[in-house]
Protein backbone atom coordinates (compact mmCIF):
# COMPACT_ATOMS: atom_id res chain seq x y z
CA UNK A 1 0.00 0.00 0.00
CA UNK A 2 1.27 3.47 -0.82
CA UNK A 3 2.39 5.74 2.02
CA UNK A 4 -0.28 8.33 1.16
CA UNK A 5 -3.00 5.69 1.35
CA UNK A 6 -1.65 4.46 4.71
CA UNK A 7 -1.58 8.02 6.03
CA UNK A 8 -5.16 8.54 4.85
CA UNK A 9 -6.30 5.33 6.57
CA UNK A 10 -4.46 6.27 9.77
CA UNK A 11 -5.99 9.75 9.84
CA UNK A 12 -9.47 8.44 9.02
CA UNK A 13 -9.26 5.90 11.83
CA UNK A 14 -8.10 8.49 14.37
CA UNK A 15 -10.84 10.88 13.29
CA UNK A 16 -13.46 8.14 13.71
CA UNK A 17 -12.17 7.26 17.19
CA UNK A 18 -12.15 10.92 18.25
CA UNK A 19 -15.66 11.42 16.88
CA UNK A 20 -16.96 8.37 18.74
CA UNK A 21 -15.41 9.57 22.01
CA UNK A 22 -16.92 13.03 21.53
CA UNK A 23 -20.32 11.50 20.78
CA UNK A 24 -20.15 9.30 23.91
CA UNK A 25 -19.25 12.33 26.04
CA UNK A 26 -22.14 14.33 24.58
CA UNK A 27 -24.54 11.45 25.26
CA UNK A 28 -23.33 11.13 28.86
CA UNK A 29 -23.82 14.88 29.30
CA UNK A 30 -27.38 14.53 27.97
CA UNK A 31 -28.10 11.67 30.39
CA UNK A 32 -26.60 13.68 33.27
CA UNK A 33 -28.90 16.58 32.41
CA UNK A 34 -31.96 14.29 32.44
CA UNK A 35 -30.79 12.82 35.74
CA UNK A 36 -30.46 16.31 37.20
CA UNK A 37 -33.95 17.21 35.94
CA UNK A 38 -35.47 14.15 37.64
CA UNK A 39 -33.37 14.27 40.83
CA UNK A 40 -35.73 16.47 42.84
CA UNK A 41 -38.66 14.11 42.29
CA UNK A 42 -37.02 10.70 41.93
CA UNK A 43 -34.81 9.90 44.93
CA UNK A 44 -31.63 7.97 44.06
CA UNK A 45 -32.25 8.51 40.34
CA UNK A 46 -29.54 7.24 38.01
CA UNK A 47 -29.69 7.50 34.23
CA UNK A 48 -27.67 4.38 33.52
CA UNK A 49 -27.75 4.54 29.72
CA UNK A 50 -30.09 5.39 26.85
CA UNK A 51 -32.47 2.58 27.82
CA UNK A 52 -32.71 2.60 31.62
CA UNK A 53 -33.02 5.02 34.50
CA UNK A 54 -33.54 3.78 38.03
CA UNK A 55 -34.67 5.26 41.30
CA UNK A 56 -36.78 5.16 44.40
CA UNK A 57 -40.46 6.11 44.50
CA UNK A 58 -41.17 9.12 42.26
CA UNK A 59 -43.12 12.09 43.66
CA UNK A 60 -44.51 15.37 42.37
CA UNK A 61 -44.04 15.99 38.66
CA UNK A 62 -41.61 13.11 38.15
CA UNK A 63 -43.70 11.36 35.50
CA UNK A 64 -44.35 14.56 33.54
CA UNK A 65 -40.61 15.29 33.57
CA UNK A 66 -39.78 11.73 32.54
CA UNK A 67 -42.25 11.89 29.65
CA UNK A 68 -40.90 15.28 28.57
CA UNK A 69 -37.43 13.70 28.44
CA UNK A 70 -38.56 10.90 26.15
CA UNK A 71 -39.30 8.08 28.58
CA UNK A 72 -41.83 5.59 27.25
CA UNK A 73 -42.53 3.45 30.30
CA UNK A 74 -42.36 3.04 34.04
CA UNK A 75 -41.84 -0.28 35.79
CA UNK A 76 -42.72 -0.23 39.47
CA UNK A 77 -41.57 -3.11 41.66
CA UNK A 78 -43.73 -1.98 44.59
CA UNK A 79 -46.59 -4.02 46.00
CA UNK A 80 -50.21 -2.82 46.23
CA UNK A 81 -49.93 -2.48 50.02
CA UNK A 82 -47.08 0.03 49.49
CA UNK A 83 -48.91 2.35 47.10
CA UNK A 84 -52.15 2.85 45.24
CA UNK A 85 -51.29 1.06 41.98
CA UNK A 86 -54.38 2.34 40.14
CA UNK A 87 -53.55 5.95 41.03
CA UNK A 88 -49.92 5.45 40.04
CA UNK A 89 -50.95 3.89 36.72
CA UNK A 90 -53.30 6.82 36.03
CA UNK A 91 -50.51 9.36 36.69
CA UNK A 92 -48.13 7.58 34.34
CA UNK A 93 -50.67 6.99 31.60
CA UNK A 94 -51.90 10.60 31.81
CA UNK A 95 -48.53 11.67 30.38
CA UNK A 96 -48.69 9.03 27.62
CA UNK A 97 -46.24 6.53 29.09
CA UNK A 98 -46.86 2.81 29.68
CA UNK A 99 -47.12 1.58 33.27
CA UNK A 100 -46.11 -1.88 34.45
CA UNK A 101 -46.32 -3.16 38.01
CA UNK A 102 -44.42 -6.23 39.16
CA UNK A 103 -45.27 -6.48 42.87
CA UNK A 104 -42.04 -7.77 44.41
CA UNK A 105 -41.88 -8.46 48.14
CA UNK A 106 -38.28 -7.72 49.13
CA UNK A 107 -38.06 -10.69 51.45
CA UNK A 108 -39.64 -13.09 48.95
CA UNK A 109 -38.80 -12.25 45.33
CA UNK A 110 -40.06 -14.79 42.79
CA UNK A 111 -38.44 -16.24 39.67
CA UNK A 112 -41.57 -15.39 37.63
CA UNK A 113 -41.17 -11.73 38.62
CA UNK A 114 -37.62 -11.62 37.31
CA UNK A 115 -38.81 -13.37 34.14
CA UNK A 116 -41.51 -10.71 33.67
CA UNK A 117 -39.02 -7.91 34.29
CA UNK A 118 -36.69 -9.31 31.64
CA UNK A 119 -39.60 -9.65 29.21
CA UNK A 120 -40.52 -5.99 29.67
CA UNK A 121 -36.90 -4.82 29.54
CA UNK A 122 -36.26 -6.74 26.32
CA UNK A 123 -39.12 -4.95 24.56
CA UNK A 124 -37.41 -1.96 22.94
CA UNK A 125 -40.77 -0.20 22.52
CA UNK A 126 -40.66 0.32 26.32
CA UNK A 127 -37.36 2.22 26.15
CA UNK A 128 -36.29 4.43 27.67
CA UNK A 129 -37.69 2.92 30.84
CA UNK A 130 -37.78 4.26 34.41
CA UNK A 131 -37.53 1.38 36.92
CA UNK A 132 -38.54 2.17 40.50
CA UNK A 133 -39.39 0.79 43.92
CA UNK A 134 -39.50 2.31 47.41
CA UNK A 135 -35.74 2.68 47.89
CA UNK A 136 -34.19 1.25 44.67
CA UNK A 137 -33.18 -1.91 46.59
CA UNK A 138 -35.35 -4.23 44.46
CA UNK A 139 -34.46 -2.24 41.35
CA UNK A 140 -30.76 -2.93 41.95
CA UNK A 141 -31.33 -6.68 42.15
CA UNK A 142 -33.45 -6.82 39.01
CA UNK A 143 -31.05 -4.62 37.03
CA UNK A 144 -28.20 -6.90 38.13
CA UNK A 145 -30.07 -9.85 36.62
CA UNK A 146 -30.70 -7.95 33.37
CA UNK A 147 -27.09 -6.83 33.01
CA UNK A 148 -25.68 -10.35 33.41
CA UNK A 149 -28.35 -12.45 31.66
CA UNK A 150 -29.15 -10.17 28.72
CA UNK A 151 -26.19 -7.85 28.38
CA UNK A 152 -23.32 -10.18 29.16
CA UNK A 153 -21.87 -8.20 32.06
CA UNK A 154 -19.77 -9.98 34.64
CA UNK A 155 -21.61 -10.65 37.87
CA UNK A 156 -19.07 -8.51 39.75
CA UNK A 157 -19.58 -5.48 37.48
CA UNK A 158 -23.37 -5.87 37.65
CA UNK A 159 -23.26 -6.16 41.44
CA UNK A 160 -21.22 -2.95 41.70
CA UNK A 161 -23.83 -1.13 39.62
CA UNK A 162 -26.67 -2.73 41.61
CA UNK A 163 -25.19 -1.43 44.86
CA UNK A 164 -24.83 2.03 43.29
CA UNK A 165 -28.50 1.84 42.26
CA UNK A 166 -29.60 0.94 45.80
CA UNK A 167 -29.25 -2.80 46.39
CA UNK A 168 -28.67 -3.30 50.11
CA UNK A 169 -30.56 -6.49 50.99
CA UNK A 170 -28.63 -9.72 51.29
CA UNK A 171 -31.84 -11.61 50.46
CA UNK A 172 -32.26 -9.73 47.14
CA UNK A 173 -28.55 -10.06 46.34
CA UNK A 174 -28.74 -13.84 46.90
CA UNK A 175 -31.92 -14.02 44.80
CA UNK A 176 -30.21 -12.23 41.91
CA UNK A 177 -27.12 -14.44 42.17
CA UNK A 178 -29.21 -17.62 42.31
CA UNK A 179 -31.35 -16.52 39.35
CA UNK A 180 -28.22 -15.73 37.33
CA UNK A 181 -26.59 -19.05 38.24
CA UNK A 182 -29.73 -20.98 37.35
CA UNK A 183 -30.03 -19.31 33.96
CA UNK A 184 -26.35 -19.74 33.19
CA UNK A 185 -26.61 -23.48 33.94
CA UNK A 186 -29.72 -23.73 31.75
CA UNK A 187 -27.92 -21.97 28.89
CA UNK A 188 -25.12 -24.55 28.85
C-alpha positions in Angstrom: 0.0 0.0 0.0 1.3 3.5 -0.8 2.4 5.7 2.0 -0.3 8.3 1.2 -3.0 5.7 1.4 -1.7 4.5 4.7 -1.6 8.0 6.0 -5.2 8.5 4.9 -6.3 5.3 6.6 -4.5 6.3 9.8 -6.0 9.8 9.8 -9.5 8.4 9.0 -9.3 5.9 11.8 -8.1 8.5 14.4 -10.8 10.9 13.3 -13.5 8.1 13.7 -12.2 7.3 17.2 -12.1 10.9 18.3 -15.7 11.4 16.9 -17.0 8.4 18.7 -15.4 9.6 22.0 -16.9 13.0 21.5 -20.3 11.5 20.8 -20.2 9.3 23.9 -19.2 12.3 26.0 -22.1 14.3 24.6 -24.5 11.4 25.3 -23.3 11.1 28.9 -23.8 14.9 29.3 -27.4 14.5 28.0 -28.1 11.7 30.4 -26.6 13.7 33.3 -28.9 16.6 32.4 -32.0 14.3 32.4 -30.8 12.8 35.7 -30.5 16.3 37.2 -34.0 17.2 35.9 -35.5 14.1 37.6 -33.4 14.3 40.8 -35.7 16.5 42.8 -38.7 14.1 42.3 -37.0 10.7 41.9 -34.8 9.9 44.9 -31.6 8.0 44.1 -32.2 8.5 40.3 -29.5 7.2 38.0 -29.7 7.5 34.2 -27.7 4.4 33.5 -27.7 4.5 29.7 -30.1 5.4 26.8 -32.5 2.6 27.8 -32.7 2.6 31.6 -33.0 5.0 34.5 -33.5 3.8 38.0 -34.7 5.3 41.3 -36.8 5.2 44.4 -40.5 6.1 44.5 -41.2 9.1 42.3 -43.1 12.1 43.7 -44.5 15.4 42.4 -44.0 16.0 38.7 -41.6 13.1 38.1 -43.7 11.4 35.5 -44.3 14.6 33.5 -40.6 15.3 33.6 -39.8 11.7 32.5 -42.2 11.9 29.7 -40.9 15.3 28.6 -37.4 13.7 28.4 -38.6 10.9 26.1 -39.3 8.1 28.6 -41.8 5.6 27.2 -42.5 3.4 30.3 -42.4 3.0 34.0 -41.8 -0.3 35.8 -42.7 -0.2 39.5 -41.6 -3.1 41.7 -43.7 -2.0 44.6 -46.6 -4.0 46.0 -50.2 -2.8 46.2 -49.9 -2.5 50.0 -47.1 0.0 49.5 -48.9 2.3 47.1 -52.1 2.9 45.2 -51.3 1.1 42.0 -54.4 2.3 40.1 -53.5 5.9 41.0 -49.9 5.4 40.0 -50.9 3.9 36.7 -53.3 6.8 36.0 -50.5 9.4 36.7 -48.1 7.6 34.3 -50.7 7.0 31.6 -51.9 10.6 31.8 -48.5 11.7 30.4 -48.7 9.0 27.6 -46.2 6.5 29.1 -46.9 2.8 29.7 -47.1 1.6 33.3 -46.1 -1.9 34.5 -46.3 -3.2 38.0 -44.4 -6.2 39.2 -45.3 -6.5 42.9 -42.0 -7.8 44.4 -41.9 -8.5 48.1 -38.3 -7.7 49.1 -38.1 -10.7 51.5 -39.6 -13.1 48.9 -38.8 -12.2 45.3 -40.1 -14.8 42.8 -38.4 -16.2 39.7 -41.6 -15.4 37.6 -41.2 -11.7 38.6 -37.6 -11.6 37.3 -38.8 -13.4 34.1 -41.5 -10.7 33.7 -39.0 -7.9 34.3 -36.7 -9.3 31.6 -39.6 -9.7 29.2 -40.5 -6.0 29.7 -36.9 -4.8 29.5 -36.3 -6.7 26.3 -39.1 -4.9 24.6 -37.4 -2.0 22.9 -40.8 -0.2 22.5 -40.7 0.3 26.3 -37.4 2.2 26.2 -36.3 4.4 27.7 -37.7 2.9 30.8 -37.8 4.3 34.4 -37.5 1.4 36.9 -38.5 2.2 40.5 -39.4 0.8 43.9 -39.5 2.3 47.4 -35.7 2.7 47.9 -34.2 1.2 44.7 -33.2 -1.9 46.6 -35.3 -4.2 44.5 -34.5 -2.2 41.4 -30.8 -2.9 42.0 -31.3 -6.7 42.2 -33.5 -6.8 39.0 -31.1 -4.6 37.0 -28.2 -6.9 38.1 -30.1 -9.8 36.6 -30.7 -8.0 33.4 -27.1 -6.8 33.0 -25.7 -10.4 33.4 -28.4 -12.4 31.7 -29.2 -10.2 28.7 -26.2 -7.9 28.4 -23.3 -10.2 29.2 -21.9 -8.2 32.1 -19.8 -10.0 34.6 -21.6 -10.6 37.9 -19.1 -8.5 39.7 -19.6 -5.5 37.5 -23.4 -5.9 37.6 -23.3 -6.2 41.4 -21.2 -2.9 41.7 -23.8 -1.1 39.6 -26.7 -2.7 41.6 -25.2 -1.4 44.9 -24.8 2.0 43.3 -28.5 1.8 42.3 -29.6 0.9 45.8 -29.2 -2.8 46.4 -28.7 -3.3 50.1 -30.6 -6.5 51.0 -28.6 -9.7 51.3 -31.8 -11.6 50.5 -32.3 -9.7 47.1 -28.6 -10.1 46.3 -28.7 -13.8 46.9 -31.9 -14.0 44.8 -30.2 -12.2 41.9 -27.1 -14.4 42.2 -29.2 -17.6 42.3 -31.3 -16.5 39.4 -28.2 -15.7 37.3 -26.6 -19.0 38.2 -29.7 -21.0 37.3 -30.0 -19.3 34.0 -26.4 -19.7 33.2 -26.6 -23.5 33.9 -29.7 -23.7 31.8 -27.9 -22.0 28.9 -25.1 -24.5 28.9 
